[in-house]
Amino acid sequence: MKHSILLLVLVPVFAGCNKEPALTAKIERPALTMVAGSAAAESGNAYSGEIRARYETQLGFRVGGKIVERLVDAGARVKAGQALMRLDPGDAGLQLGSAEAQHQLAESDAKRYRELRNKGFVSQSALDAKEAALKAAAAQAGLARNQSGYTTLHADRAGVIAAILAEAGQVVAAGQPVLRLVPDGEREVAIALPEAHLVNLKIGAPAEITLLAAGENAAPLAGRLRELSPAADPASRTYAARVTLTQPGPEVALGMTARVRFTTNQKSVGLLIPLTAIFQQGKQAAVWIVAADRSVSLRPVQVAAYRDDGAVIAGGLAAGERIVSNGVHRLAAGEKIRVIENGNAQ
């Protein structure tokens, strides 16, 4: 009985050993792909900047004192000679009164000595001394008169008040900036350029300027590169540049946001592909080409330029060919993939 039970147990075991193992299906790796065909934009890089004036003047009083009145606000348009701020005129008025009194006294002495000289009662040297004292008193009175006039700050030219640097009640020193005046005249765009974009740029390079407030369909304004800093900013590692507008219109206001595009950089012609599609083999760039049977092969390509929006391929890739756009470092030559494009598997 025991032998029969043992036989019944061993029969299924041996039967299972005689079965052939099932073949494991090869799993195709999913990969994002795209069809190369979009032409690289020929307009070059765009740089954001701000509309500035070429010249900005910081105005200050020529004498020190306490500000008692501010007559303009930031953003106000002023005319040449318009009063902007006033200092307390008390001390300057006292100095002017003293200087004018000294001048009147010196003038009376000089007049009296001239009469005495005509009568021969005083020498010529005594008269010369009084004449010199009169000239000194006249100069001192003129200086005090000017100092009294300096207590009112006037605009030296027409323009716009860009900033208020001091307020009423504040005591300022002579020459301390209290206002920033932007005179009428040239307008330009202040931008910052990365180090890699300085190769083809020179002073005088033509540029197209688009105002953000004007909308995307507005015609660009013409400009040229006027100034390029010789040293990089220590924090951002970019180079400050100024682009002058050739013919600024009335719509160009200070502080507006503008985009600058240099037309000299419109030389990158080729196919634009994502940077994630580039497989770097040492110094040689390559892409994975997807064949009709979904197998992949590595092909070297010539990269004309690396840009923020992708890589410009100048050779080695034809329009209409399908390439792997992501996950290129996980593939092997001859491997078949499951094509995914726009989130859909094929």
Disulfide bonds with the S-S distance in Angstrom:
none
